[in-house]
Amino acid sequence: MSVGAVFDASAAGFAVWTPLLWDPVGAATVEVVGPRPGERVLDACCGAGAAALPAARAVGPGGHVDAVDLAGALVDAGRDRAPGVAFHTADVTTWTAPAYDVVTCVFGVFFLPDMDAGTAHLLGLLRPGGRIAVTTWAAGSVEPLVGPFAQAAIAEHAAAGNPPPAPLWQRDAAARVDSADKLSAWLAEVGAGDIAVRTFAHDVAVTPALGWELCVGSGARALIDGLDRAAVARVHERYLTDLAVDTFAIRALIGTGVRCTP
């Protein structure tokens, strides 16, 4: 399945976690990068608008926010939440528009086909001196919830004689930006300057049922692609039994920088 198709299929679970995870992290990202009244903002890989909505409030009626994502179902959800934001179902790696003052990308860069080239493109959409904020997972943050799901899905694929499923995101890409030092160095590599990285910490109480909604409501859903209904039911049953945590210790890294080149 394509990135857009996976997230379209994930829309119900994504909505469950919107107030618990996506909205708090989106709001924190916008607060750090600080859009000002009248500015132009691009929210890349926008989902249902977790960063686009607070950005729109920050720039006010004199500003403008474009929110871009491949998943039409999530874009539609964002449009329902914020009619004043310009939501677009499109590929942000080929997106063009008049220069922006701010670009945000929350948990999105590791879904880009080429993380380096895609983020360099986002930097190129900024005016000189414009600011970018890239939010990534800190190392180990999601494994307690997603790990049991992945193990159960891999076991079902093996039983069916399927090749091991590949996650939708590139683990090597995500690992390149899973600490403050690595995120800072990578932002410099792709051309950003004046770089700073902050940590966002937020704990959410979880039940096995809620953890399952995160797994099927995020990119992890790609791990059950190709399994029949009975196999998915077994993954579900095993996950509900095997999940060993009652708190999702969300740890995200918010890296900010500016476009230095003219």
Rosetta blueprint (number, residue, H / E / L):
1 M L
2 S L
3 V H
4 G H
5 A H
6 V H
7 F H
8 D H
9 A H
10 S L
11 A H
12 A H
13 G H
14 F H
15 A H
16 V H
17 W H
18 T H
19 P H
20 L H
21 L H
22 W H
23 D H
24 P H
25 V H
26 G H
27 A H
28 A H
29 T H
30 V H
31 E H
32 V H
33 V H
34 G L
35 P L
36 R L
37 P L
38 G L
39 E L
40 R E
41 V E
42 L E
43 D E
44 A E
45 C L
46 C L
47 G L
48 A L
49 G L
50 A L
51 A L
52 A H
53 L H
54 P H
55 A H
56 A H
57 R H
58 A H
59 V H
60 G L
61 P L
62 G L
63 G L
64 H E
65 V E
66 D E
67 A E
68 V E
69 D E
70 L L
71 A L
72 G H
73 A H
74 L H
75 V H
76 D H
77 A H
78 G H
79 R H
80 D H
81 R H
82 A L
83 P L
84 G L
85 V L
86 A E
87 F E
88 H E
89 T E
90 A L
91 D L
92 V H
93 T H
94 T H
95 W L
96 T L
97 A L
98 P L
99 A L
100 Y E
101 D E
102 V E
103 V E
104 T E
105 C E
106 V E
107 F L
108 G L
109 V H
110 F H
111 F H
112 L L
113 P L
114 D L
115 M H
116 D H
117 A H
118 G H
119 T H
120 A H
121 H H
122 L H
123 L H
124 G H
125 L L
126 L E
127 R E
128 P E
129 G E
130 G E
131 R E
132 I E
133 A E
134 V E
135 T E
136 T E
137 W E
138 A L
139 A L
140 G L
141 S L
142 V L
143 E H
144 P H
145 L H
146 V H
147 G H
148 P H
149 F H
150 A H
151 Q H
152 A H
153 A H
154 I H
155 A H
156 E H
157 H H
158 A H
159 A H
160 A L
161 G L
162 N L
163 P L
164 P L
165 P L
166 A L
167 P L
168 L L
169 W L
170 Q L
171 R H
172 D H
173 A H
174 A H
175 A H
176 R L
177 V L
178 D L
179 S L
180 A H
181 D H
182 K H
183 L H
184 S H
185 A H
186 W H
187 L H
188 A H
189 E H
190 V L
191 G L
192 A E
193 G E
194 D E
195 I E
196 A E
197 V E
198 R E
199 T E
200 F E
201 A E
202 H E
203 D E
204 V E
205 A E
206 V L
207 T L
208 P H
209 A H
210 L H
211 G H
212 W H
213 E H
214 L H
215 C H
216 V H
217 G L
218 S L
219 G H
220 A H
221 R H
222 A H
223 L H
224 I H
225 D L
226 G L
227 L L
228 D L
229 R H
230 A H
231 A H
232 V H
233 A H
234 R H
235 V H
236 H H
237 E H
238 R H
239 Y H
240 L H
241 T H
242 D H
243 L L
244 A L
245 V L
246 D L
247 T E
248 F E
249 A E
250 I E
251 R E
252 A E
253 L E
254 I E
255 G E
256 T E
257 G E
258 V E
259 R E
260 C L
261 T L
262 P L
